[in-house]
C-alpha cells in the first residue's frame, strides 16, 4: 500500500512556521521498512481541504493529515472531512470522556474547581466532534484525541502530539506491513556523462527489472565531487542487487568514470 501525507495550515505556506512533519514521517516510515509515496501542503481554505480529503479517501492509500483539528475559527479539518465524506459531525463519546478528563486534570493542576459546564469548557468539547463513524487516535501528550476514518488518519499540527500519534497508528493498524516489502536504494557517483546519454540505459533497466525504479540526481557544484550524476536504483530488497549489477555493467560499457557507491 502507498502512504501519503497532507499538511494543513496557512502558517506553513506563509513561512511563519517551518514544516517538520515531512522529514519526521519519512523517518518513522523508514524505521518500519515503509516509504512515503506522496505529500501535499494546503492552507486553511475549506474548499481546498475538502478536495484534497476527497482524493485521500478515494485513493485507497494510507494517509496521515496533520493540522487543523482544533476548535478555533481557522481549524477546518474536522468539518472538511465530514463534507468530503457526506457525513454528519457528531460528538464522539470516547473523545468526550477524554476531553472531560483533561479538564479535570487541568483544574487539579491549577488548584481550581472542575467546572465542565463553564462556557469555555463546553466549547472544548468541539475538539471531540468528528465525522460520524470515526475512531479515535489517543494523544499521550494531553489526551485530546485525533481520529481515523478507514485509511485516513487525522492528528494535530503540534509535533509533540502528532508524532507519537502517527507511530501509534503505524504500529496499531499497519504492523503487518512493516518490512513486508522493504525498499532500498543502491547508487553510484558517475563522472563525465550526460543524463540524455544515459537515459536509454535507465529505461532498459526498468524494463528488465519490473518494480525497480531508476533515479538520476545531477549536481553541478557538489563540494566534494563537483559536477556529477548520482545514478541508482530503488525497489524491493530481494530484486535490487540484480538491477544494480545491470546498471553498473551498462555504465562500464559507456566508459564513464565511476566514483563512490552508496547503499540506503
N, C-alpha and C positions, 0 to 999 in steps of 0.2 A: 504494500500500500504506500501511497505517496503521503508525505507530510507537508502541510502548508502553514503559514504564519500570517496573521493580519495584525497590524499595529495601528491603533486608533488614537488620534489626538492632534489638535492644531499645534500644540506646543512642540511636537516633533517636526512638523512641516515648516514651522516658522523659525526653527533653530533655537528657540528658548531653552529646550532641553535636547540632549543628545540621546538617541536611541541606544539602549543597552540590551534590548531583548534579542535582536537578531543574532549577535555573536554568542549569547548565552544559550539560546535554543539550539543553535548549531552544535555547541559543546555538549549539551545534555543529550541530544540525539546521538552524537558520535560516541559518547560513553556507553551507549547501548547498541552499538553497531547499526545505527539508523542514520538517515540523512534527510536534510530539508530539500524539498523539491521546488518550492516557490515561496515568495513573501510579497506582501502588499502593504503599503502605507496609505492611510486615509485620514482626512481631517474630520472635525466634528460636524459633518454635514450628514443629516439623517438619510437623505435620498441616496447618497453615495454609499453609506454604510449598509443600507438595505440591499443595494445592488451587489455589493461585494459578499454579503452574507448569503444572498440567494445563490450566488455562484458557489460558495463554500458548501452549502447544504446539498446542492445538486452534483457536486464534483465526485462524491464518493471518497474523497481524500480525508485524512485525519487532519483537522485544522485547529490551531490554537489562536484565539483572539485575545489580545492584550489591550486593556484600557476601556474607559467609558462605562463601567458598570456601577458607578456610584449613583447618588440621588440628587445631584446638583443640576442646574439647567443646561450645563454643557455636557452632561452624560446622556448619550443617546443609544448605547449599545443594547441594553435590555429591550427597549421599545422597538429598536430596529430589527432585532432578532425575531420578535413576535410578528412584526409586519412581514418580514421575509418568509415566515412560515405560515402566515394567515391564522395565527392562534391568538387567543386572548392572553393578557397578562394576569397572573394570579399570585397571591402571597403564598409562597411555598411553606408548608407547616414546619418542616425541619429548619429551614432558614430562619423562620420567625423565632423559634426557640433559641437558636444560636445567637441571634441579634439581641434578644432579651437577656440572654446570659452575659453577653458582652456589656450591656447596660448595667447589669448588676455588678460586674467586675469593676467597671469604671467608677461607679458610685462608691464601692467599697474602697478603692484606691484613693479616692478624693475625700473620703470621710463624709459623704453626703448621702441623704436618703435615696433609696431606689424609687424612682417615680416614672413608671412606664407610660403613664397617661399624659405626661408633660408634652407639650406640642413638639418640641424638638426630638424627643424620643419616639413619638408616634411617626414623625417624618422619617426617622432612621429605618423604620420597618420597610420603607420603599426599597431599600437595598436587597430585600428578600423577595421582591416581586419579579418573577421570571415568566417566560412563556410557558403556557400550560404543558405539562409533561416533562419538565426539566428535572434533572437530577443534580444534587449539589456537589461541589468540589470543596472539601474542607480547607480552611485557611488557618494554618498553625500560628500565624502572627497575631491576629486579633479576632479570630472566629467568624468574621463576616465572610460568608461563603461566596464562591463563584458558582457557575452552573454549567452543565453539559446538556446538549440535545443531540442524540445519536452520536455522530463522529465529530461534532464541532464543540469546542470547549472554551469557556469564557472565564478569564481571570482578570484581576485588577491591573492597572498600569504600573503600580509600585513594584519594583524588582524584588524587594524584601518579602513581599507576599506572593507575587506571581511565580517566581522560580521554584519554590518548594511545591506550589500547587501544580505546576506543569510536571514536575518529577512524579508527583502522586498520580497524575493522570497516566503518564507513560508506564509506570510500574504497576498500577492497579488494572488498567484496561488493556494494555498492549504488551504485556510481558512475553506473550507467545511470539511476538515479532522480533524481540531482541536478538540480534545477531543471526536471525534466520537467513538473511541474505546480506551479509556484511559487505559493504562497498569499500574497496581500497583503490589506491592510486599508485602507479609507478611512472616515473618520468625521467627525462634526461635533458641536460642543457645542450643545445645544438648551436654551433657557430658556423657562420659563413653560408647561411641558407635563407631563402625567402619563403614565406608561407605559401605563396601561389605555387612554387615549385614542389612543395611537399604535400599539397592538397590531394593529388591522386593517391599517394601512399596512405594518407589518412582515411580516405574513402574506402580503399581496399581493405584496410584493417577492420573497419566497422562492418564491411560486407562479409568478411571471412569469419568474424567473431561476433555473432548475434548477442546483444545485451551489453556489449562493450562500447563505451564512448571514448573517442579520441579528443584530446584538448590541446590547444596551442596558445601559449601565453608569450607573445613577443615583448621584448624590452629594448629600449634604445639607450638607456643611461643607467644601467644597473651599476651600483658602486663597486661590485666585485667582478662580475662577468662582462660588463659593458654591453654592447649590442649582441643580443642572442635571442633564441626562442627556447622556452621550456616546452617540450613536446612530450605528451604522455597519454596513458590510457587509464580509464577508471571503470570499475564494474565489480561484479561478484568475484570474491577472492578465489573461488575454485577455477575460474577461467581466465583470470587476469594475467598470469605468468606467460601463458602461451601467446596471448595477444602482444604482450610486451616484447617477447622474443622476436616475433614477426616484425614489430616496429623497429627494433634495433637492426635486424638484418636488412630491412629496407633502407634505413638511414646509411648503413655502410655501403650499400650499392650506389648511393648518391655521392659518396666520398666526402661527406661533410665532417667537420670537426665535432667531436663529442666530449662533453665535459662531465661534471658530477651527475650521478644518478640519485634519485630520491624515491623513498617509499613512504606513503602516508596511509 
